[in-house]
Amino acid sequence: MHDLGDGHTHDHEPHEHEPHNHDHDEGAAARWKHDGVRVIPGDRLDPNTAQTPGMFRQAAVNAARVGAQKIWAGTVAIEPDAKTGVHHHGALESVIYIVSGHARMRWGERLEYVAEAGPGDFIFVPPYVPHQEINASTDEPLHCVLVRSDNEAVVVNLPDVEAAERPETVYWVDPIHKHP
């Protein structure tokens, strides 16, 4: 056995590894150069995506921009004291990350439920759930990052939803996280 100096031992002799051939020819290198990691600068997001009244969405990652096959990602901005139209995202799951500002989410057939989130919080929106994003601040914009479970931005706007007058506040409760 050989001591590796970090408390771990090996029961075989050290040896040189043969280089693995993982298709590292010049063609593969060129492919990875143009089809590998992509950096999308924050000032070059694409506003040519599905919109909902009251918010401004911009795409960063989707099929058209980077060839994404299974996700869509972008940003949303909501002006102070503004709310979006009621909508859902079809069969897609959505995750909203609050970068800055204070979000109030309403959801349900009549937007009868409400919850709030602030910077650093994540919001999960299951498929087909009617919802509305509200900027709960009267003087600060709300900025969020969105990720969806498909490569296109499915948005189904629901202009005829009559909102409940007094939504019920819902807190996320599980065996670890208790009601505040």
C-alpha positions in Angstrom: 0.0 0.0 0.0 1.1 3.5 -0.8 0.3 6.5 1.5 -0.9 9.4 -0.6 0.0 11.9 2.1 -3.6 12.8 2.9 -4.5 9.8 5.0 -5.6 7.7 2.0 -3.8 4.7 0.7 -3.8 2.7 -2.5 -3.1 -1.0 -2.7 -1.5 -0.9 -6.2 1.6 0.6 -7.6 1.4 4.2 -8.9 1.4 4.3 -12.7 1.0 6.7 -15.6 -2.4 6.9 -17.2 -2.7 6.6 -20.9 -4.3 9.6 -22.5 -8.0 8.9 -23.2 -9.2 9.5 -26.7 -12.5 11.4 -26.1 -12.7 12.6 -29.7 -10.1 15.3 -29.0 -9.3 15.9 -32.6 -9.4 19.3 -34.2 -13.0 18.9 -35.3 -14.1 18.2 -31.7 -12.1 21.2 -30.5 -13.8 23.5 -33.0 -17.2 22.0 -32.1 -16.6 22.7 -28.4 -15.4 26.2 -29.2 -18.7 27.1 -30.8 -21.1 24.6 -29.2 -19.7 24.5 -25.7 -20.2 27.0 -22.8 -22.0 30.2 -23.7 -21.9 33.5 -21.8 -24.9 35.7 -22.4 -24.1 39.3 -21.3 -26.8 40.8 -19.2 -27.0 43.8 -21.5 -27.7 41.6 -24.5 -30.9 39.7 -23.5 -33.6 39.3 -26.1 -36.9 41.1 -25.4 -38.5 39.2 -28.4 -40.2 36.7 -26.1 -43.8 36.1 -24.9 -44.9 39.0 -22.7 -47.6 39.5 -20.1 -49.0 43.0 -19.4 -47.3 44.7 -16.5 -43.9 43.0 -16.8 -40.9 43.0 -19.1 -39.5 39.6 -19.9 -36.1 39.1 -21.7 -34.7 35.7 -22.8 -31.1 34.7 -22.1 -31.2 31.0 -22.7 -33.6 29.3 -25.2 -33.6 27.2 -28.3 -33.2 30.1 -30.7 -30.3 31.9 -28.8 -28.1 29.0 -27.7 -29.7 25.8 -28.9 -31.1 24.9 -25.4 -33.2 21.7 -25.6 -34.7 21.4 -22.1 -34.7 24.8 -20.4 -35.6 28.5 -20.9 -34.0 31.2 -18.7 -34.3 34.9 -18.7 -35.2 37.9 -16.6 -38.3 39.9 -15.6 -38.7 43.4 -14.4 -41.8 44.9 -12.8 -42.1 48.6 -12.1 -42.9 49.9 -8.6 -46.4 49.4 -7.4 -47.4 47.4 -10.5 -48.9 44.0 -11.1 -48.9 41.7 -14.1 -51.9 40.3 -15.9 -53.0 36.8 -14.8 -51.3 34.0 -16.8 -49.9 30.5 -16.7 -47.1 28.6 -18.5 -48.9 25.6 -19.8 -47.2 22.3 -18.9 -44.0 24.0 -17.9 -42.6 24.2 -14.4 -41.2 27.6 -13.5 -38.7 28.9 -11.0 -38.5 32.6 -10.1 -35.4 33.9 -8.2 -35.8 37.3 -6.6 -32.7 39.4 -7.3 -34.0 42.7 -5.9 -37.3 44.1 -4.7 -40.2 42.5 -3.0 -42.6 40.2 -4.8 -46.2 39.3 -3.9 -47.5 36.3 -5.8 -51.2 35.6 -6.2 -52.4 32.3 -7.6 -55.5 30.1 -8.0 -58.6 30.1 -10.2 -59.5 33.5 -8.7 -56.1 34.4 -7.4 -57.5 33.5 -4.0 -54.0 32.7 -2.5 -51.1 35.0 -1.8 -47.4 34.7 -0.7 -44.5 37.1 -0.5 -40.8 36.8 -1.4 -37.8 39.0 -1.2 -34.2 39.1 -2.4 -32.6 35.6 -2.4 -35.9 33.8 -2.3 -37.0 31.2 -4.9 -40.6 30.7 -6.1 -41.8 27.5 -7.7 -44.8 27.7 -10.0 -46.2 24.3 -11.1 -47.7 23.7 -14.5 -51.1 25.3 -15.4 -51.3 27.4 -12.2 -53.0 30.7 -12.9 -50.8 33.4 -11.2 -50.0 37.1 -11.0 -46.8 38.7 -10.0 -47.1 42.0 -8.0 -44.3 44.4 -7.1 -45.1 45.0 -3.4 -42.9 48.0 -3.3 -44.2 51.5 -4.2 -40.7 52.9 -4.9 -38.4 50.0 -6.0 -38.5 47.9 -9.2 -38.7 44.2 -8.8 -36.0 42.2 -10.7 -36.1 38.4 -11.0 -34.5 35.6 -12.9 -36.8 33.0 -14.5 -36.1 29.4 -15.4 -38.6 27.1 -17.2 -38.6 23.4 -17.9 -38.7 23.7 -21.7 -36.7 25.6 -24.3 -39.5 28.0 -25.3 -41.3 30.6 -23.3 -44.9 29.3 -23.1 -47.2 32.1 -21.7 -51.0 31.8 -21.7 -52.5 35.1 -20.7 -55.9 34.9 -18.9 -57.5 38.4 -19.2 -60.9 37.4 -17.9 -60.0 36.2 -14.4 -61.9 38.0 -11.6 -59.6 38.2 -8.6 -60.8 37.4 -5.2 -61.1 40.5 -3.1 -59.2 39.1 0.0 -56.7 36.4 -0.9 -55.7 33.9 1.8 -52.0 34.1 2.8 -50.2 30.8 2.3 -46.9 29.9 4.0 -44.6 27.2 2.8 -44.6 24.6 5.6 -42.8 21.3 5.5 -41.2 19.1 8.2 -38.1 21.4 8.4 -39.5 24.9 7.7 -42.3 26.0 10.0 -44.7 28.9 9.5 -42.9 32.2 10.5 
